[in-house]
Amino acid sequence: MKHAVDKGKTLLVDGPASVFVLSGEIDVFGAPLQAGVKLIIRQGKRIPFEVLEKAEFEVTHGEKASLNEVDGSTIPPSWKKAVDDVLSHDKPVIVMVIGGVDLGKTSFCAYLGNRTLKENRTVALIDADLGQADLGPPATISSRILTKAVVDPFELGAENIIFVGTTSPSADVAKVIDGIEELKAKIRQNGVDVLIINTDGWIEGEDAIRYKIALTKQTKPDLLIGIQEKNELTFLLGALTETHRLSIESPPMLRKRDREERKLLRELGYKKYLKKAQAETFPLRCVKFDGVTFGAGASPSRDNTMKTKPGISSQYEN
């Protein structure tokens, strides 16, 4: 289906859909798109195509996809000011982004990354959202140096991955903080100009606030950017008086995802990294057990092993 959009409007596309740019000048999160570019949009994601010159799109969409035109840009003015603030800092600069669930943290990180690349500066991203990971699979912390404009970090993949083993930081706060610090140290060895740390949406409750305060004090960002709908970050930001911090609003056109869509996005994250997985069998003498005593559990037998597909050996088969 062809869709023409006038200059000064933004086309919002909810996935699953594919969008082929036929003509015009378009901007997505600060990334310029030219004619001939095709984007695949996952279910549960919304991409804003800001039209700078009249454009025409070829859109193919699935059952739950939708298209909507709005006037003007969906990038809030506070986002532009925050990026200007980041780029005015002396290099290198570390930026940490915090905020609740579905408030635009990943979109802002993409926008900041794209604007940084436009300034011919080097930029890297640490993805520390365990439950809704984009770069790496869920239950991990991952990182990547950005070498080109990004619309959806999910399409990039990770260069470094640290396995945490849980989709909620509340289960192992120390491991999450240590993992972020480890990736930060690796990236700083490459001498990037801007390091962006995207965090999870856990901000409610005393434990969440203590976690974010501990993470900020350990990571020591040059700039802490909080995205909020109302004033939900007031106490947290107020407790970090030693950190330069900015509060920016969530875009009004942002799409809220329900529980099933968030689950679907997690499943897609696993599938991306496991699609070429193969079952392997290892002798027990080659396996190191960490944190448990081998032999303390049930004895191996064919009765208590999982059924395997034909042609794939069980781990207990000879």
Secondary structure, DSSP 8 states (H G I E B T S, - for coil): -EEEE-TTEEEEEEBSEEEEEEEEEEEETTEEE-TT-EEEE-BT-EEEEEEEEEEEEEEEE-TT-EEEEEES-SS-HHHHHHHHHHHHS-SSEEEEEEE-TTSSHHHHHHHHHHHHHHTT--EEEEE--STT-SSS-TTEEEEEEE-S--S-GGGT--SEEEE---SSGGG-HHHHHHHHHHHHHHHHHTT-SEEEEE--S--SSHHHHHHHHHHHHHH--SEEEEEESSSTTHHHHHT-TTS-EEEEE--TT-----HHHHHHHHHHHHHHHHTT-------GGG----SS-TTSS----TTSS----TT---TT--
